[in-house]
């Protein structure tokens, strides 16, 4: 018997002994596969482990003695599962290994293969047994936070309550209709847009042009140049037989007359239905803080889009438009600066409302089960109500509860009483700030509904007009009966109500011809308190986002550097030595503000889509680092206005993560 044969037989024996309390082993053997040796066990788990894993069949446990795990381990396991023809659980697998970096690799390969891989690492050939092994299993299964989702979601595992809505919207767009999807930040507009575009690409023969208006290259275009860019992208898609194309901008100057003519001529060449999908439409409206030229360009643009749509109808072509954004204001006013609004009655006033309560509770219960948290119906209902049925807010609340629940105790049933304190703490520590950011953005682009919202929060719904009440209900902030929709909305409104009006400060700085007023620090106490809170919220979010992005990037990195290694690499040698013993999550909390900025600049490729312009990022990082609330000094309105502007820049960038 060779030394390797002896070692793998010993590994099989020690694994079987360790698992004996929790599993009944019904089959054991050693196999050679692609020049590698593996042991395999078919094991029936105890009732508690069956409940943890949510399985009924036997489970495959494979192992080897190699110090460097390869993807062929999973290929071998999948072959064994397939050969048993239903005897083994098809989606759950244990792997016993001796690779120090194997846990991460095996989990990643498992996700790619549609398997739940539970790695058991042993450095000396021995595995923990009994209760200790059960704790290891609980950690491996339930330490992952399934609620922590960044960016748009479109998979069935995360896309709750919107599937029918997305399919219906896709059918309408394929048939030449104009649709809209307005809603508060983080309600899921971009997620449903991506889902709709995916459904269209899969099931319909169309040309879809995607226009992301938040891109600098898009909102800086004139109305004429945006029309020309759309026409050019359509023409390229026709030539290349593409079904989906992102807008390619053309900045060469065109007159509006020539642009309109080119747009109509391009539409006449269509051989398939055309869909124009606009995301983040607020950036090209009269209320855009980034592009004031759209105050005039808005009417010019939509007048010519409307003309092209009508020309297409006359020539038998199908053209559809989908508009996604926060504010419906500019599509519901009759005139802008005395000029008839061409978008009125062309783009309908349609909203993406919060999830239906049944879908919200289903999401909480299904995703919670992945983390070993079995929420009772009443508990799920309580969370959904607190979060106003907003899917992103619900995930954040459940993530907070997940982090506060001991992994070793799972799976556990969760009642309303179990989560009451956690939910209150979440609203106080995180939820109020999340709601504040979303509401601030809504009120910036639709200022007319701020006062009615605050009146309803203060019990003065009788003073709110029916139209304002209807708008607030459609945004999910209040019920049709005049009640605030949830504790998070109430907490966010409370913060906004106590915050001084920043627009006054900006007006005085930007338009006053007098010298800025220099005031003593004490006179600015209230202003500085607001600044401090906003900065703290931004800093916390920036730290969380930085470490999450790095963790995700490290999974696919070819250099095999961990997220912690990459954080340390961004620091000077002395600081590196000071922080080397901390885990990556603790490490991110230890970074100074400028060090955090330096980390993001060093890893710019993975953060560029969030912050866009690296120079602007650096300028705002530096400005926020000069904290006027930490020094007893004289400051003027210009200092405060510039500081607030930098805070707003970060808030807008971070608010896009949906």
Buried (B, 14 or more C-beta within 10 A) or exposed (E): EEEEEEBBBEBBEBBBEBBBEBBEBEEBEBEEBEEBBBBBBBBBBEEEBBEBBBBEBBBBBBBBBBEEBBEBBBEBBBEBBEEBEEEBBBBBBBBBBBBEEBBBBBBBBBEEBEBBBBBBBBEEBEBBBEEEBBBBBBEBBBEBBBBBBBBBBBEEEBBBBBBEBBBEBBBBBBEBBBBBBBBBBBBBBBBBBBBBBBBBBEEBEBBBBBBBBBBBEBBBBBBBBBBBBBBBBBBEBBEEEEBBBEBEBBEEEBEBEEBBBBBBEBBEEBEBBBBBBBBBBBBBBBBBEBBEBBBBBBBBBBBBBBBBBEBBEEEEBBBBBBBBBBBBBBBBEEEBEEEEBBBBEBBBBBBBBBBBBEBBBBBBBBBBBBBBBBBBEEBBBBBBBBBBBBBBBBBBBBBBBBEEBEBEEBBEEBEBEBBEEBBEBBBEEBBBBBBBBBBBBBBBBBEEBBEBBBBBBEEEBEEBEEEBBBBBBBBBBBBEEBEBBBBBBBBBBBBBEEBEEBEEBBEBBEEEEEEBEEBEBEEBEEBBBBBBBBBEBBBBBBBBBBBBBBBBBBEEBEEEBBBBBBBBEBBEEEBEEEBEEBEBBEBBEBBEBEBBBBBBBBBEEBBEEBBBEEEBBBEBBEBBBEEBBEEEEEBBBBBBBBBBBBBBBBBBBBBBBB
